[in-house]
């Protein structure tokens, strides 16, 4: 099969419509991995980058980037091999009508885990899908990373301009020498503001993020649900640091239990929301979160130039059933034909269509099993 050259939406329809509906075999407690891989498979701008070409580059676009920075270590070689394995798996998922075994991806993850001392991913036991997503995206990013020209210019005229310069400096420090399509498609920037309760001194920092971690209130045995807006509000309000994590204030020089608030400075194109269902005490929160399927706005939780009317539409859900010590993961994904399907390891079932009533869609998709929500920004 030749590399598809995508120029128009009609080209994309021919490549993606009716394809990519392939199950993944469980290699032994690898449902967490299969679930994330299915969600990423339906991230069409990323899949397009991996499988397709453009008018000015008539080969897989990722191949243009993977060779820009030669591997110098064994870990870097494995990271690049992981990218190639992902391309081969995607090709199989979009070209075959059968179950595929993602063994090469699993082998790469195992090798990287051992080399990097990330013991949480070693072996064939059940892993956390959110942690796996973060690890996988970081390794794919590093496999594709290359240096870019990043210049910061202009003079600050107000407070927001000053923040923009600091945010840009932080972005450059993280990605100036290691930029990739992963950063372009999945990464945003989180702004953390710490305030001293004694003297009022404030200190802000900027951190890159490929997902935002949203607290979920524990409603106990009641069947009452909470909205995603409620959870985002709790996320934005932040927390007061406890005595074990006191902050040394640069203003009054005292060690204080400071207030920490969070905002989004740079919005990602693909927004992944982690619903924090597992507590430090070892319990799982089973509260149902009512999340929008289309038209999610996060402007109330943004700061700076990122505040606009951009909307996000849901395209995948990573679900978890069971408790803290085990359970099972599976995905709900919106395919290119706008039908939602359940991808449960090797099993695939059609659930509903975006043309169905809101009540039917909500009853099927909005479960208390939702763990990771994948949204894409509207063009």
C-alpha positions in Angstrom: 0.0 0.0 0.0 1.4 3.4 -1.0 1.5 6.3 1.4 -1.7 8.3 1.2 -1.1 11.9 0.3 -3.7 14.0 2.2 -4.6 17.4 0.9 -8.4 17.8 1.3 -11.1 16.5 3.6 -12.2 14.1 0.8 -8.7 12.6 0.9 -9.1 12.0 4.7 -12.5 10.5 4.3 -11.1 7.9 1.8 -8.3 7.0 4.2 -10.2 6.9 7.5 -13.8 6.1 6.8 -14.8 2.5 7.4 -11.3 1.7 8.6 -9.4 1.5 11.9 -11.9 -0.9 13.5 -9.4 -3.5 14.6 -9.3 -5.3 18.0 -6.1 -5.7 20.0 -5.3 -9.0 21.6 -4.6 -9.1 25.3 -1.1 -10.2 26.0 -1.8 -10.9 29.6 -3.3 -8.1 31.7 -2.5 -5.5 28.9 -6.1 -4.1 28.6 -4.7 -0.8 30.0 -2.3 -0.6 27.1 -4.9 -1.7 24.5 -7.3 0.9 25.7 -4.8 3.8 25.4 -3.7 2.6 21.9 -7.3 2.5 20.7 -7.9 6.1 21.9 -4.7 7.3 20.2 -5.7 5.4 17.0 -8.8 7.6 16.9 -6.7 10.8 17.3 -6.9 11.4 13.6 -4.4 14.3 13.3 -1.8 12.1 15.0 -2.6 9.1 12.9 -2.4 11.2 9.8 1.1 12.3 10.8 2.1 8.7 11.4 0.6 7.1 8.3 0.2 9.8 5.6 2.2 12.3 3.6 1.6 15.8 2.2 2.0 17.4 -1.2 5.5 18.6 -0.3 6.5 15.4 1.5 5.2 12.2 -0.2 6.3 9.8 2.6 5.0 9.2 6.1 5.4 12.6 7.8 7.0 11.1 10.9 9.9 9.8 8.9 10.9 13.4 8.2 11.3 14.0 11.9 12.6 10.7 13.3 15.9 11.1 11.5 16.6 14.7 12.4 18.3 13.8 15.6 20.5 10.7 15.5 20.2 8.3 18.5 23.3 8.4 20.7 22.3 6.0 23.4 20.6 2.6 23.7 17.5 4.3 25.3 17.2 6.7 22.4 17.4 3.8 19.9 14.6 2.1 21.7 12.5 5.3 21.7 12.9 5.6 18.0 12.1 1.9 17.5 8.9 2.5 19.6 7.8 5.2 17.1 8.4 2.8 14.2 6.5 0.0 16.0 3.6 2.4 16.6 3.5 3.2 12.8 3.5 -0.5 12.0 0.7 -1.2 14.5 -1.4 1.7 13.2 -0.9 0.5 9.6 -2.2 -3.0 10.6 -5.1 -1.5 12.5 -6.2 0.5 9.5 -5.4 -2.1 6.8 -6.6 -5.4 8.4 -10.0 -6.7 9.4 -8.8 -8.9 12.1 -7.4 -8.9 15.6 -3.8 -7.5 15.9 -1.3 -8.3 18.7 0.6 -5.2 19.9 3.6 -7.2 21.1 6.3 -5.0 19.6 4.9 -2.0 21.4 4.7 -3.9 24.7 8.3 -5.2 24.2 9.6 -1.6 23.7 7.8 -0.4 26.8 9.2 -3.3 28.8 12.8 -2.5 27.5 12.4 1.2 28.2 11.0 0.5 31.7 13.9 -1.7 32.6 16.5 0.7 31.2 15.0 3.7 32.9 14.2 2.1 36.2 10.4 2.6 35.7 9.5 -0.6 37.5 5.8 0.3 37.5 5.6 -0.9 33.8 7.8 -4.0 34.1 6.1 -7.4 33.8 2.7 -8.5 32.8 0.6 -7.3 35.8 -2.2 -4.7 35.6 -1.0 -1.1 35.2 -2.6 2.2 35.5 -3.8 3.5 32.1 -3.3 7.2 33.0 0.3 6.5 34.0 0.9 4.4 30.9 -0.5 7.2 28.7 1.9 9.7 30.2 4.9 7.3 29.9 4.0 6.3 26.3 3.5 9.9 25.1 6.8 11.0 26.7 8.7 8.2 25.0 7.1 8.8 21.6 7.9 12.4 21.9 11.6 11.7 22.7 11.8 9.3 19.8 10.6 12.1 17.4 12.3 15.0 19.2 14.6 17.4 17.3 15.9 20.9 17.8 14.0 23.9 16.5 14.7 27.6 16.2 12.8 29.3 19.0 13.1 33.1 19.4 11.4 35.3 21.9 11.0 39.0 20.9 8.9 42.0 21.7 8.6 44.3 24.7 6.2 43.7 27.6 3.5 46.5 27.8 1.4 45.0 30.6 1.2 42.2 33.1 -0.1 39.7 30.6 2.8 40.4 28.2 5.2 39.8 31.1 3.5 36.5 31.8 3.7 35.6 28.1 7.4 36.2 28.0 7.9 34.0 31.1 5.7 31.3 29.6 7.6 31.4 26.4 11.0 31.1 28.2 9.7 28.1 30.1 8.3 26.5 26.9 11.7 27.1 25.2 13.6 25.6 28.1 11.5 22.4 27.9 11.2 22.0 24.1 13.8 24.2 22.3 16.1 21.3 21.9 13.5 18.6 21.9 10.4 19.5 20.0 8.1 17.0 18.3 4.7 16.6 16.7 3.6 15.1 20.0 4.2 18.5 21.6 2.3 20.2 18.8 -0.7 18.0 19.0 -1.0 17.0 22.7 0.9 19.4 24.9 -0.4 22.5 26.6 1.0 24.7 29.4 -0.3 24.9 33.0 0.2 28.0 35.1 0.6 27.4 38.9 0.2 30.5 41.2 1.4 30.2 44.8 0.3 32.9 47.2 1.7 33.5 50.7 -1.1 33.7 53.3 1.0 36.0 55.5 2.4 38.7 53.2 0.5 38.1 50.0 3.6 37.5 47.9 2.8 35.6 44.6 5.0 33.3 42.5 3.9 31.8 39.2 5.5 29.0 37.3 4.7 27.4 33.9 4.8 23.6 33.3 4.1 21.6 30.1 1.3 19.0 30.4 -0.1 16.4 28.1 -3.1 15.9 30.3 -4.8 17.7 33.1 -5.6 15.9 36.4 -9.1 16.7 37.6 -10.3 15.9 41.1 -13.6 14.0 41.4 -15.7 14.5 44.5 -16.6 11.4 46.4 -20.4 11.2 46.6 -20.3 8.0 48.7 -23.1 5.6 48.2 -25.4 8.2 46.7 -26.2 8.1 43.0 -25.8 11.8 42.7 -23.6 12.8 39.8 -21.3 15.9 39.4 -20.6 17.8 36.3 -17.2 18.1 34.6 -17.6 21.8 35.2 -17.7 21.2 39.0 -14.6 19.1 38.8 -12.8 21.7 36.7 -13.7 24.4 39.2 -12.1 22.3 42.0 -9.0 21.8 39.8 -8.8 25.6 39.2 -9.3 26.5 42.9 -6.3 24.4 43.7 -5.3 23.5 47.2 -3.6 24.7 50.4 -0.2 23.0 50.8 0.0 20.9 54.0 2.6 21.1 56.7 4.8 18.5 54.9 4.9 20.6 51.8 5.4 24.1 53.1 6.6 26.8 50.8 9.4 29.2 51.6 8.0 32.6 50.7 10.4 34.8 48.7 8.6 37.9 50.2 8.6 37.3 54.0 11.2 34.5 53.9 9.0 32.3 56.1 7.9 28.7 55.6 4.2 28.7 55.0 1.2 26.6 54.0 0.7 28.5 50.8 -2.3 28.5 48.6 -1.8 27.0 45.1 -4.1 27.7 42.2 -4.0 26.2 38.7 -4.9 27.6 35.3 -4.3 26.7 31.7 -2.0 29.1 29.8 -1.6 27.3 26.5 -4.5 25.0 25.4 -3.6 21.7 23.7 -5.1 20.7 20.4 -6.0 17.4 21.8 -7.1 17.8 25.4 -6.8 14.7 27.6 -8.6 14.9 31.0 -7.7 12.5 33.8 -10.6 12.0 36.2 -8.7 11.3 39.5 -10.7 8.3 40.8 -8.0 6.7 42.9 -7.2 8.1 46.3 -4.0 8.0 48.3 -5.8 5.8 50.9 -6.3 3.1 48.3 -10.0 3.7 47.4 -11.7 4.2 44.1 -14.2 7.0 43.7 -17.2 5.8 41.7 -19.0 9.1 41.3 -20.6 9.6 37.9 -19.2 12.7 36.1 -21.5 14.4 33.6 -19.2 15.5 30.8 -20.2 17.2 27.5 -19.9 15.2 24.4 -19.6 18.3 22.2 -18.8 21.9 22.8 -16.7 21.7 25.9 -15.4 25.2 26.8 -12.5 25.6 29.2 -12.1 29.4 29.0 -13.2 29.9 32.6 -10.1 27.9 33.6 -7.6 29.6 31.2 -5.5 32.7 31.8 -3.6 35.1 29.5 -4.0 35.1 25.7 -5.5 31.6 25.8 -9.0 32.9 26.8 -11.2 32.6 23.8 -14.4 30.8 22.7 -12.6 27.6 21.5 -14.7 24.4 21.9 -13.7 20.8 22.3 -15.5 17.7 21.1 -15.2 14.3 22.7 -13.8 11.4 20.6 -12.6 8.7 23.1 -13.1 7.5 26.6 -10.8 5.2 28.6 -13.0 3.3 31.0 -12.1 1.4 34.2 -14.2 -1.1 36.0 -13.3 -2.7 39.3 -11.3 -1.5 42.3 -7.9 -0.1 43.2 -6.0 -3.4 43.1 -7.2 -4.6 39.7 -10.1 -4.3 37.4 -10.4 -4.0 33.6 -9.9 -1.2 31.1 -11.8 -0.7 27.8 -12.4 2.2 25.4 -15.3 4.0 23.8 -14.2 5.6 20.6 -16.0 7.8 18.0 -15.0 6.5 14.6 -14.8 8.5 11.4 -18.3 7.5 10.5 -19.5 9.3 13.8 -20.5 6.0 15.3 -19.4 5.3 18.9 -17.9 1.8 19.3 -16.6 -0.1 22.3 -13.1 -1.4 21.9 -12.6 -4.1 24.6 -9.3 -5.9 23.7 -10.2 -8.1 20.7 -13.9 -7.4 20.9 -15.6 -4.5 19.1 -19.3 -3.5 19.5 -21.2 -0.5 18.0 -22.8 1.5 20.8 -24.6 4.5 19.2 -24.3 7.3 16.7 -23.7 11.0 17.2 -27.1 11.4 15.4 -28.9 9.6 18.3 -30.8 11.6 20.9 -28.7 13.3 23.7 -30.5 11.2 26.2 -29.5 7.9 24.5 -25.9 9.1 24.0 -25.7 10.1 27.7 -27.1 6.9 29.0 -24.6 4.8 27.0 -21.4 6.9 27.2 -21.6 8.7 30.5 -20.7 6.0 33.0 -19.0 6.1 36.4 -16.3 4.0 34.7 -15.0 7.0 32.7 -11.3 7.5 33.6 -9.7 9.4 30.8 -11.6 11.8 28.4 -10.1 12.6 25.0 -11.2 15.8 23.4 -10.1 17.5 20.1 -10.3 21.2 19.5 -12.6 22.4 16.8 -10.9 23.9 13.7 
